[in-house]
Amino acid sequence: MPRTRSRRAPAVLGSVLATAGLLLAGCANPSTGSDTDDPTKPVTLRFWHGWSDKNEVAAINASIKRFEKLHPNITVKSTGNVTDETINQALRAGGDDSPDVVSSFTTNNVGQYCSSGMWVDLDPFMKKSGMEKSKVFPSTLLDYTQYQGKQCALPLLADSFGLYYNKDAFEKAGITRPPRTMSELKEDAVKLTERAKGGSYKQLGYMPDFRLYQNSPDRPFAQWAPTYFDKDGKAALSKDPVSKQFFTTQRDMIKALGGYDALEKYRTGFGDEMSSQNAFVTGKLAMIMDGEWRGLKLKEDKAKFDWGTAPMPVPDDQADKYGRGYLTGTVAGISHSSKHQNAAWELVKFLTADTDQVVAFANAIHNVPSTFAALKSPKLDADPAFRTFLDIAQNPNSQTVPPSNNGGQYVTTLQDFSYNVEAGKVSDLDKGLRDLDKQIDADNVQSEN
């Protein structure tokens, strides 16, 4: 089962500030490493990554063995289960024991990696290799691996988010296909909701609350394609009418399904997200937003119902954009302190852009491949449920959140605001959104000082 931190958004977003502090407390000196090494000479590279599950570690170790077979002069010493905090401490300290190649599950920090110089700009390496990145990687994935024109990371597999739905529950409710618009989502959610004796829920059609598993607001918000910042880098959510539409739609959904208090009471009784007691697995929810890895988990948990996947619905006035979704993923880069940056580039290039490698790794950990060629490879897992997420990843209308220089603090601020909105604590949405923009701008100014 894949372990990307994007799958545990609330915990990750809460720790982003800690990482931000580490990055901003000591910006790296990008001149401490070397890109003059000969990658054909014998060398040992240190590769630090975050995977820890036995199957995931086996998959990354198999990837390294494939690389070493192609590059017999390069030995890769791999260290797993490493957090961003630990990586950043090591990169600031430098020295012979610090990593040469690093990977992260936290795309929100890419802006800091790039602006601080802790991860080197990969564009010169791609130019030397003749790699045209726009022809290798989907544009949305390039968006979350660069900051202000500096490509300090490349995508190393991706996550895309869509809708899982209980086909048995749909048939029982007389629903013939998954919803494609937000009005259909609300209508179907109401039809699928069953009450138990005493008025509590026996089955809820859909849980709109932002605190559920993968419902961090930036993810469903992607279906509206919001404008977070204007061309000058100022927060622009209050100026984009889709922001108010998003929150209005969510509040209407909450009201139609019984109200916030009732929904929250039901939600707090759910089992752990990654356990067999997940609310969708146990039938407590008939629809849920989740990532591509959930399909493999449903098979492992032996779900007792027939299920399917589809893109998340879109706003009614954007029906032509149906098929889009939210994208994020793992990223890889080269340490500023590495004295073997050309050899390190060979490893980064192999892990991120070699088609057979990307496909093999994606199949092994059930993630979405991150290159055009791998997405079209006949060797890729042909499971129809998985294919839904491949299509979302390739959809030109799919969205990610823009990078920032403070570790995505604006996403945390948006999350806090969203909790207040759904709880009925924001009576004036227009004013609330204006205040949200002011707070985001203030946070950005503080991070620059």
ZAKOL-660516 format. One record per residue (C-alpha): residue number from 0; x, y, z. Coordinates in nm, 2 decimals, padded with zeros to 4 digits. Example, Ala and Ser with C-alpha at 12.3 -4.5 7.8 and 13.67 -1.06 7.14 Angstrom:
+-----+--------+--------+--------+
:   i :      x :      y :      z :
+-----+--------+--------+--------+
:   0 :  01.23 : -00.45 :  00.78 :
:   1 :  01.37 : -00.11 :  00.71 :
+-----+--------+--------+--------+
***
This chain:
+-----+--------+--------+--------+
:   i :      x :      y :      z :
+-----+--------+--------+--------+
:   0 :  00.00 :  00.00 :  00.00 :
:   1 :  00.15 :  00.33 : -00.10 :
:   2 :  00.24 :  00.58 :  00.17 :
:   3 :  00.23 :  00.93 :  00.04 :
:   4 :  00.18 :  01.20 :  00.30 :
:   5 : -00.07 :  01.36 :  00.08 :
:   6 : -00.30 :  01.08 :  00.20 :
:   7 : -00.30 :  01.22 :  00.55 :
:   8 : -00.36 :  01.58 :  00.47 :
:   9 : -00.48 :  01.70 :  00.82 :
:  10 : -00.17 :  01.57 :  00.99 :
:  11 :  00.06 :  01.68 :  00.72 :
:  12 : -00.08 :  02.03 :  00.69 :
:  13 : -00.05 :  02.07 :  01.06 :
:  14 :  00.32 :  01.99 :  01.04 :
:  15 :  00.40 :  02.21 :  00.74 :
:  16 :  00.47 :  02.51 :  00.96 :
:  17 :  00.73 :  02.31 :  01.15 :
:  18 :  00.91 :  02.22 :  00.83 :
:  19 :  00.87 :  02.58 :  00.71 :
:  20 :  01.05 :  02.70 :  01.02 :
:  21 :  01.34 :  02.46 :  00.96 :
:  22 :  01.37 :  02.58 :  00.60 :
:  23 :  01.35 :  02.95 :  00.68 :
:  24 :  01.57 :  02.93 :  00.98 :
:  25 :  01.87 :  02.84 :  00.77 :
:  26 :  01.86 :  02.89 :  00.40 :
:  27 :  02.11 :  02.68 :  00.22 :
:  28 :  02.41 :  02.80 :  00.03 :
:  29 :  02.37 :  02.64 : -00.31 :
:  30 :  02.74 :  02.67 : -00.39 :
:  31 :  02.86 :  02.41 : -00.13 :
:  32 :  02.81 :  02.11 : -00.37 :
:  33 :  02.96 :  02.02 : -00.71 :
:  34 :  02.82 :  01.96 : -01.05 :
:  35 :  03.17 :  01.89 : -01.21 :
:  36 :  03.19 :  01.53 : -01.11 :
:  37 :  03.24 :  01.26 : -01.37 :
:  38 :  02.93 :  01.03 : -01.36 :
:  39 :  03.12 :  00.75 : -01.52 :
:  40 :  03.37 :  00.72 : -01.23 :
:  41 :  03.30 :  00.49 : -00.93 :
:  42 :  03.09 :  00.67 : -00.67 :
:  43 :  02.85 :  00.60 : -00.39 :
:  44 :  02.53 :  00.80 : -00.37 :
:  45 :  02.31 :  00.85 : -00.06 :
:  46 :  01.94 :  00.84 : -00.14 :
:  47 :  01.69 :  00.94 :  00.13 :
:  48 :  01.32 :  00.87 :  00.09 :
:  49 :  01.01 :  00.84 :  00.30 :
:  50 :  00.87 :  00.49 :  00.21 :
:  51 :  00.86 :  00.25 :  00.50 :
:  52 :  00.60 : -00.01 :  00.43 :
:  53 :  00.76 : -00.35 :  00.35 :
:  54 :  00.62 : -00.37 :  00.00 :
:  55 :  00.71 : -00.01 : -00.08 :
:  56 :  01.06 : -00.05 :  00.04 :
:  57 :  01.10 : -00.37 : -00.17 :
:  58 :  00.97 : -00.18 : -00.47 :
:  59 :  01.22 :  00.11 : -00.43 :
:  60 :  01.50 : -00.13 : -00.36 :
:  61 :  01.42 : -00.32 : -00.68 :
:  62 :  01.43 :  00.02 : -00.86 :
:  63 :  01.77 :  00.08 : -00.73 :
:  64 :  01.90 : -00.26 : -00.84 :
:  65 :  01.77 : -00.18 : -01.19 :
:  66 :  01.96 :  00.15 : -01.18 :
:  67 :  02.28 : -00.01 : -01.06 :
:  68 :  02.27 : -00.27 : -01.33 :
:  69 :  02.25 :  00.01 : -01.59 :
:  70 :  02.52 :  00.21 : -01.40 :
:  71 :  02.76 : -00.04 : -01.25 :
:  72 :  03.00 :  00.23 : -01.14 :
:  73 :  02.73 :  00.39 : -00.92 :
:  74 :  02.64 :  00.23 : -00.58 :
:  75 :  02.33 :  00.37 : -00.42 :
:  76 :  02.30 :  00.36 : -00.04 :
:  77 :  01.93 :  00.39 :  00.04 :
:  78 :  01.77 :  00.52 :  00.36 :
:  79 :  01.40 :  00.50 :  00.40 :
:  80 :  01.13 :  00.63 :  00.64 :
:  81 :  01.30 :  00.97 :  00.65 :
:  82 :  01.09 :  01.28 :  00.71 :
:  83 :  01.12 :  01.62 :  00.55 :
:  84 :  01.24 :  01.77 :  00.88 :
:  85 :  01.53 :  01.52 :  00.90 :
:  86 :  01.62 :  01.57 :  00.54 :
:  87 :  01.63 :  01.95 :  00.58 :
:  88 :  01.84 :  01.93 :  00.89 :
:  89 :  02.09 :  01.72 :  00.71 :
:  90 :  02.10 :  01.95 :  00.40 :
:  91 :  02.16 :  02.25 :  00.62 :
:  92 :  02.44 :  02.07 :  00.80 :
:  93 :  02.60 :  01.93 :  00.49 :
:  94 :  02.90 :  01.70 :  00.52 :
:  95 :  02.99 :  01.36 :  00.37 :
:  96 :  02.69 :  01.18 :  00.54 :
:  97 :  02.42 :  01.41 :  00.40 :
:  98 :  02.21 :  01.28 :  00.11 :
:  99 :  02.28 :  01.33 : -00.26 :
: 100 :  01.93 :  01.25 : -00.38 :
: 101 :  01.62 :  01.32 : -00.18 :
: 102 :  01.25 :  01.26 : -00.22 :
: 103 :  00.95 :  01.41 : -00.04 :
: 104 :  00.58 :  01.33 : -00.01 :
: 105 :  00.51 :  01.69 :  00.07 :
: 106 :  00.46 :  01.89 : -00.25 :
: 107 :  00.36 :  02.19 : -00.04 :
: 108 :  00.73 :  02.24 :  00.05 :
: 109 :  00.86 :  02.25 : -00.31 :
: 110 :  00.85 :  02.63 : -00.31 :
: 111 :  01.08 :  02.64 : -00.02 :
: 112 :  01.31 :  02.38 : -00.16 :
: 113 :  01.35 :  02.59 : -00.47 :
: 114 :  01.37 :  02.94 : -00.32 :
: 115 :  01.61 :  02.84 : -00.05 :
: 116 :  01.85 :  02.66 : -00.29 :
: 117 :  01.85 :  02.35 : -00.08 :
: 118 :  01.75 :  02.15 : -00.38 :
: 119 :  01.94 :  02.24 : -00.70 :
: 120 :  01.78 :  02.37 : -01.02 :
: 121 :  01.74 :  02.06 : -01.25 :
: 122 :  01.69 :  02.26 : -01.57 :
: 123 :  02.07 :  02.27 : -01.65 :
: 124 :  02.09 :  01.89 : -01.60 :
: 125 :  01.79 :  01.83 : -01.83 :
: 126 :  01.94 :  02.06 : -02.09 :
: 127 :  02.27 :  01.86 : -02.09 :
: 128 :  02.07 :  01.54 : -02.12 :
: 129 :  01.85 :  01.67 : -02.40 :
: 130 :  01.53 :  01.62 : -02.20 :
: 131 :  01.24 :  01.84 : -02.29 :
: 132 :  01.04 :  01.83 : -01.97 :
: 133 :  00.72 :  01.95 : -02.12 :
: 134 :  00.72 :  01.65 : -02.35 :
: 135 :  00.80 :  01.41 : -02.06 :
: 136 :  00.57 :  01.52 : -01.78 :
: 137 :  00.21 :  01.64 : -01.77 :
: 138 :  00.19 :  02.02 : -01.71 :
: 139 :  00.01 :  01.99 : -01.38 :
: 140 :  00.29 :  01.77 : -01.23 :
: 141 :  00.55 :  02.02 : -01.35 :
: 142 :  00.35 :  02.29 : -01.18 :
: 143 :  00.39 :  02.14 : -00.83 :
: 144 :  00.76 :  02.06 : -00.88 :
: 145 :  00.88 :  02.41 : -00.96 :
: 146 :  00.87 :  02.76 : -00.81 :
: 147 :  00.90 :  03.09 : -00.99 :
: 148 :  01.06 :  02.92 : -01.29 :
: 149 :  01.31 :  02.71 : -01.10 :
: 150 :  01.26 :  02.34 : -01.15 :
: 151 :  01.42 :  02.20 : -00.84 :
: 152 :  01.23 :  01.87 : -00.83 :
: 153 :  01.07 :  01.63 : -01.07 :
: 154 :  00.76 :  01.41 : -01.01 :
: 155 :  00.82 :  01.06 : -00.89 :
: 156 :  00.48 :  00.90 : -00.94 :
: 157 :  00.16 :  01.09 : -00.87 :
: 158 : -00.17 :  01.07 : -00.68 :
: 159 : -00.50 :  01.16 : -00.84 :
: 160 : -00.83 :  01.19 : -00.66 :
: 161 : -01.17 :  01.07 : -00.78 :
: 162 : -01.50 :  00.92 : -00.66 :
: 163 : -01.55 :  00.57 : -00.52 :
: 164 : -01.91 :  00.45 : -00.52 :
: 165 : -02.10 :  00.15 : -00.39 :
: 166 : -02.26 : -00.01 : -00.70 :
: 167 : -02.49 : -00.22 : -00.49 :
: 168 : -02.62 :  00.08 : -00.30 :
: 169 : -02.67 :  00.26 : -00.63 :
: 170 : -02.87 : -00.02 : -00.78 :
: 171 : -03.09 : -00.04 : -00.46 :
: 172 : -03.15 :  00.34 : -00.49 :
: 173 : -03.23 :  00.32 : -00.86 :
: 174 : -02.93 :  00.53 : -00.96 :
: 175 : -02.78 :  00.42 : -01.30 :
: 176 : -02.45 :  00.60 : -01.31 :
: 177 : -02.22 :  00.80 : -01.08 :
: 178 : -02.29 :  01.18 : -01.05 :
: 179 : -02.12 :  01.42 : -01.29 :
: 180 : -02.23 :  01.76 : -01.15 :
: 181 : -02.26 :  01.89 : -00.80 :
: 182 : -02.64 :  01.90 : -00.81 :
: 183 : -02.64 :  01.54 : -00.91 :
: 184 : -02.40 :  01.46 : -00.63 :
: 185 : -02.64 :  01.62 : -00.38 :
: 186 : -02.94 :  01.45 : -00.53 :
: 187 : -02.78 :  01.11 : -00.53 :
: 188 : -02.64 :  01.16 : -00.18 :
: 189 : -02.99 :  01.22 : -00.04 :
: 190 : -03.13 :  00.92 : -00.23 :
: 191 : -02.85 :  00.69 : -00.09 :
: 192 : -02.89 :  00.80 :  00.27 :
: 193 : -03.07 :  00.55 :  00.49 :
: 194 : -03.18 :  00.62 :  00.85 :
: 195 : -03.16 :  00.38 :  01.14 :
: 196 : -03.42 :  00.35 :  01.42 :
: 197 : -03.40 :  00.66 :  01.63 :
: 198 : -03.30 :  00.89 :  01.34 :
: 199 : -02.93 :  00.82 :  01.32 :
: 200 : -02.77 :  00.72 :  01.00 :
: 201 : -02.75 :  00.36 :  00.88 :
: 202 : -02.59 :  00.47 :  00.55 :
: 203 : -02.49 :  00.82 :  00.44 :
: 204 : -02.48 :  00.89 :  00.07 :
: 205 : -02.18 :  01.12 :  00.09 :
: 206 : -01.99 :  01.29 :  00.37 :
: 207 : -01.92 :  01.66 :  00.28 :
: 208 : -01.74 :  01.75 :  00.60 :
: 209 : -01.38 :  01.87 :  00.55 :
: 210 : -01.25 :  01.67 :  00.84 :
: 211 : -01.32 :  01.33 :  00.67 :
: 212 : -01.01 :  01.14 :  00.56 :
: 213 : -00.91 :  01.29 :  00.23 :
: 214 : -01.17 :  01.58 :  00.23 :
: 215 : -00.91 :  01.85 :  00.30 :
: 216 : -01.08 :  02.15 :  00.13 :
: 217 : -00.81 :  02.21 : -00.13 :
: 218 : -00.90 :  01.88 : -00.29 :
: 219 : -01.27 :  01.91 : -00.36 :
: 220 : -01.20 :  02.28 : -00.43 :
: 221 : -01.00 :  02.17 : -00.73 :
: 222 : -01.32 :  02.08 : -00.91 :
: 223 : -01.40 :  02.46 : -00.93 :
: 224 : -01.04 :  02.55 : -01.06 :
: 225 : -01.00 :  02.84 : -00.81 :
: 226 : -00.76 :  03.13 : -00.85 :
: 227 : -00.55 :  03.13 : -00.53 :
: 228 : -00.32 :  03.42 : -00.62 :
: 229 : -00.32 :  03.70 : -00.88 :
: 230 : -00.03 :  03.78 : -01.11 :
: 231 :  00.14 :  03.98 : -00.84 :
: 232 :  00.13 :  03.69 : -00.59 :
: 233 : -00.15 :  03.84 : -00.38 :
: 234 : -00.43 :  03.62 : -00.24 :
: 235 : -00.73 :  03.63 : -00.48 :
: 236 : -00.98 :  03.39 : -00.34 :
: 237 : -01.23 :  03.66 : -00.25 :
: 238 : -01.21 :  03.80 : -00.60 :
: 239 : -01.29 :  03.47 : -00.77 :
: 240 : -01.66 :  03.40 : -00.76 :
: 241 : -01.60 :  03.02 : -00.76 :
: 242 : -01.48 :  03.05 : -00.40 :
: 243 : -01.82 :  03.15 : -00.27 :
: 244 : -01.99 :  02.89 : -00.50 :
: 245 : -01.77 :  02.62 : -00.35 :
: 246 : -01.86 :  02.70 :  00.01 :
: 247 : -02.23 :  02.76 : -00.07 :
: 248 : -02.24 :  02.42 : -00.24 :
: 249 : -02.08 :  02.25 :  00.05 :
: 250 : -02.32 :  02.42 :  00.30 :
: 251 : -02.62 :  02.33 :  00.09 :
: 252 : -02.50 :  01.97 :  00.09 :
: 253 : -02.46 :  01.96 :  00.46 :
: 254 : -02.82 :  02.10 :  00.51 :
: 255 : -02.97 :  01.85 :  00.27 :
: 256 : -02.81 :  01.56 :  00.45 :
: 257 : -02.92 :  01.65 :  00.80 :
: 258 : -02.70 :  01.93 :  00.93 :
: 259 : -02.35 :  01.97 :  01.05 :
: 260 : -02.40 :  01.85 :  01.40 :
: 261 : -02.56 :  01.52 :  01.29 :
: 262 : -02.30 :  01.46 :  01.02 :
: 263 : -02.01 :  01.53 :  01.26 :
: 264 : -02.15 :  01.30 :  01.52 :
: 265 : -02.17 :  01.03 :  01.26 :
: 266 : -01.82 :  01.10 :  01.13 :
: 267 : -01.66 :  01.07 :  01.47 :
: 268 : -01.78 :  00.71 :  01.48 :
: 269 : -01.59 :  00.61 :  01.17 :
: 270 : -01.30 :  00.37 :  01.18 :
: 271 : -00.94 :  00.46 :  01.08 :
: 272 : -00.89 :  00.57 :  00.72 :
: 273 : -00.64 :  00.30 :  00.63 :
: 274 : -00.80 :  00.02 :  00.83 :
: 275 : -01.06 : -00.24 :  00.73 :
: 276 : -01.30 : -00.02 :  00.94 :
: 277 : -01.28 :  00.27 :  00.69 :
: 278 : -01.64 :  00.41 :  00.66 :
: 279 : -01.66 :  00.33 :  00.29 :
: 280 : -01.54 : -00.03 :  00.33 :
: 281 : -01.79 : -00.09 :  00.61 :
: 282 : -02.08 :  00.05 :  00.41 :
: 283 : -02.14 :  00.36 :  00.63 :
: 284 : -02.07 :  00.58 :  00.32 :
: 285 : -02.20 :  00.50 : -00.03 :
: 286 : -01.97 :  00.75 : -00.20 :
: 287 : -01.63 :  00.89 : -00.10 :
: 288 : -01.35 :  01.10 : -00.25 :
: 289 : -01.02 :  00.91 : -00.24 :
: 290 : -00.70 :  00.84 : -00.43 :
: 291 : -00.60 :  00.56 : -00.66 :
: 292 : -00.44 :  00.35 : -00.38 :
: 293 : -00.79 :  00.29 : -00.23 :
: 294 : -00.87 :  00.04 : -00.50 :
: 295 : -00.59 : -00.19 : -00.39 :
: 296 : -00.69 : -00.14 : -00.03 :
: 297 : -01.05 : -00.23 : -00.10 :
: 298 : -00.94 : -00.56 : -00.25 :
: 299 : -00.71 : -00.63 :  00.04 :
: 300 : -01.00 : -00.55 :  00.28 :
: 301 : -01.23 : -00.78 :  00.08 :
: 302 : -01.51 : -00.52 :  00.05 :
: 303 : -01.85 : -00.70 :  00.07 :
: 304 : -02.01 : -00.50 : -00.21 :
: 305 : -01.94 : -00.42 : -00.58 :
: 306 : -01.78 : -00.08 : -00.62 :
: 307 : -01.67 :  00.15 : -00.90 :
: 308 : -01.47 :  00.46 : -00.96 :
: 309 : -01.53 :  00.78 : -01.15 :
: 310 : -01.40 :  01.14 : -01.16 :
: 311 : -01.54 :  01.37 : -00.90 :
: 312 : -01.84 :  01.58 : -01.00 :
: 313 : -01.79 :  01.94 : -01.12 :
: 314 : -01.99 :  02.25 : -01.07 :
: 315 : -02.31 :  02.26 : -01.29 :
: 316 : -02.18 :  02.56 : -01.49 :
: 317 : -01.85 :  02.37 : -01.56 :
: 318 : -02.01 :  02.05 : -01.68 :
: 319 : -01.78 :  02.04 : -01.98 :
: 320 : -01.48 :  02.00 : -01.74 :
: 321 : -01.61 :  01.67 : -01.61 :
: 322 : -01.31 :  01.43 : -01.59 :
: 323 : -01.08 :  01.67 : -01.40 :
: 324 : -00.95 :  01.60 : -01.05 :
: 325 : -00.70 :  01.70 : -00.79 :
: 326 : -00.33 :  01.59 : -00.84 :
: 327 : -00.04 :  01.57 : -00.61 :
: 328 :  00.24 :  01.32 : -00.55 :
: 329 :  00.60 :  01.24 : -00.46 :
: 330 :  00.89 :  01.45 : -00.58 :
: 331 :  01.26 :  01.39 : -00.61 :
: 332 :  01.56 :  01.62 : -00.64 :
: 333 :  01.93 :  01.67 : -00.58 :
: 334 :  02.08 :  01.81 : -00.27 :
: 335 :  02.27 :  02.14 : -00.30 :
: 336 :  02.55 :  01.99 : -00.08 :
: 337 :  02.61 :  01.69 : -00.30 :
: 338 :  02.96 :  01.66 : -00.44 :
: 339 :  02.83 :  01.41 : -00.70 :
: 340 :  02.55 :  01.61 : -00.87 :
: 341 :  02.60 :  01.47 : -01.22 :
: 342 :  02.59 :  01.11 : -01.08 :
: 343 :  02.29 :  01.21 : -00.87 :
: 344 :  02.12 :  01.34 : -01.18 :
: 345 :  02.15 :  01.00 : -01.34 :
: 346 :  01.96 :  00.85 : -01.05 :
: 347 :  01.69 :  01.12 : -01.05 :
: 348 :  01.65 :  01.09 : -01.43 :
: 349 :  01.62 :  00.71 : -01.41 :
: 350 :  01.37 :  00.71 : -01.12 :
: 351 :  01.15 :  00.99 : -01.27 :
: 352 :  01.18 :  00.96 : -01.65 :
: 353 :  01.27 :  00.60 : -01.75 :
: 354 :  00.95 :  00.46 : -01.88 :
: 355 :  01.00 :  00.09 : -01.78 :
: 356 :  01.12 :  00.20 : -01.44 :
: 357 :  00.82 :  00.44 : -01.38 :
: 358 :  00.57 :  00.17 : -01.49 :
: 359 :  00.73 : -00.10 : -01.28 :
: 360 :  00.73 :  00.12 : -00.97 :
: 361 :  00.38 :  00.24 : -01.03 :
: 362 :  00.25 : -00.11 : -01.07 :
: 363 :  00.43 : -00.22 : -00.75 :
: 364 :  00.29 :  00.04 : -00.52 :
: 365 : -00.03 :  00.12 : -00.71 :
: 366 :  00.04 :  00.49 : -00.78 :
: 367 : -00.02 :  00.69 : -01.09 :
: 368 :  00.28 :  00.71 : -01.33 :
: 369 :  00.42 :  01.06 : -01.37 :
: 370 :  00.52 :  01.06 : -01.74 :
: 371 :  00.32 :  01.07 : -02.06 :
: 372 :  00.50 :  00.75 : -02.19 :
: 373 :  00.44 :  00.55 : -01.87 :
: 374 :  00.07 :  00.66 : -01.86 :
: 375 :  00.03 :  00.51 : -02.21 :
: 376 :  00.25 :  00.20 : -02.16 :
: 377 :  00.08 : -00.14 : -02.23 :
: 378 :  00.27 : -00.28 : -01.93 :
: 379 :  00.07 : -00.06 : -01.69 :
: 380 : -00.19 : -00.22 : -01.47 :
: 381 : -00.51 : -00.25 : -01.68 :
: 382 : -00.75 : -00.26 : -01.39 :
: 383 : -01.05 : -00.04 : -01.50 :
: 384 : -01.08 :  00.11 : -01.15 :
: 385 : -00.72 :  00.22 : -01.17 :
: 386 : -00.76 :  00.35 : -01.52 :
: 387 : -01.00 :  00.61 : -01.39 :
: 388 : -00.72 :  00.77 : -01.20 :
: 389 : -00.48 :  00.75 : -01.50 :
: 390 : -00.74 :  00.94 : -01.71 :
: 391 : -00.77 :  01.21 : -01.43 :
: 392 : -00.39 :  01.25 : -01.42 :
: 393 : -00.38 :  01.31 : -01.80 :
: 394 : -00.68 :  01.54 : -01.81 :
: 395 : -00.56 :  01.89 : -01.90 :
: 396 : -00.82 :  02.05 : -01.67 :
: 397 : -00.70 :  01.86 : -01.36 :
: 398 : -00.57 :  02.09 : -01.08 :
: 399 : -00.31 :  02.11 : -00.81 :
: 400 : -00.24 :  02.39 : -00.55 :
: 401 :  00.02 :  02.65 : -00.65 :
: 402 :  00.36 :  02.65 : -00.48 :
: 403 :  00.45 :  02.90 : -00.21 :
: 404 :  00.77 :  03.00 : -00.03 :
: 405 :  00.62 :  02.91 :  00.31 :
: 406 :  00.53 :  02.55 :  00.28 :
: 407 :  00.17 :  02.59 :  00.17 :
: 408 :  00.07 :  02.78 :  00.48 :
: 409 : -00.21 :  02.92 :  00.28 :
: 410 : -00.36 :  02.57 :  00.25 :
: 411 : -00.36 :  02.54 :  00.63 :
: 412 : -00.52 :  02.88 :  00.66 :
: 413 : -00.79 :  02.78 :  00.40 :
: 414 : -00.85 :  02.46 :  00.60 :
: 415 : -00.91 :  02.65 :  00.92 :
: 416 : -01.14 :  02.89 :  00.75 :
: 417 : -01.33 :  02.60 :  00.59 :
: 418 : -01.39 :  02.43 :  00.93 :
: 419 : -01.55 :  02.75 :  01.05 :
: 420 : -01.77 :  02.78 :  00.74 :
: 421 : -01.91 :  02.43 :  00.76 :
: 422 : -01.97 :  02.47 :  01.13 :
: 423 : -02.18 :  02.78 :  01.06 :
: 424 : -01.94 :  03.02 :  01.22 :
: 425 : -01.90 :  03.24 :  00.91 :
: 426 : -02.22 :  03.43 :  00.86 :
: 427 : -02.09 :  03.66 :  00.58 :
: 428 : -01.90 :  03.46 :  00.32 :
: 429 : -01.79 :  03.76 :  00.13 :
: 430 : -01.63 :  03.93 :  00.43 :
: 431 : -01.49 :  03.59 :  00.55 :
: 432 : -01.32 :  03.54 :  00.21 :
: 433 : -01.18 :  03.89 :  00.22 :
: 434 : -01.04 :  03.83 :  00.57 :
: 435 : -00.90 :  03.50 :  00.45 :
: 436 : -00.71 :  03.67 :  00.17 :
: 437 : -00.57 :  03.93 :  00.42 :
: 438 : -00.45 :  03.65 :  00.65 :
: 439 : -00.28 :  03.46 :  00.36 :
: 440 : -00.10 :  03.78 :  00.24 :
: 441 :  00.01 :  03.85 :  00.60 :
: 442 :  00.15 :  03.50 :  00.63 :
: 443 :  00.34 :  03.54 :  00.30 :
: 444 :  00.49 :  03.87 :  00.41 :
: 445 :  00.60 :  03.73 :  00.74 :
: 446 :  00.77 :  03.44 :  00.57 :
: 447 :  00.97 :  03.68 :  00.35 :
: 448 :  01.10 :  03.88 :  00.64 :
+-----+--------+--------+--------+
***
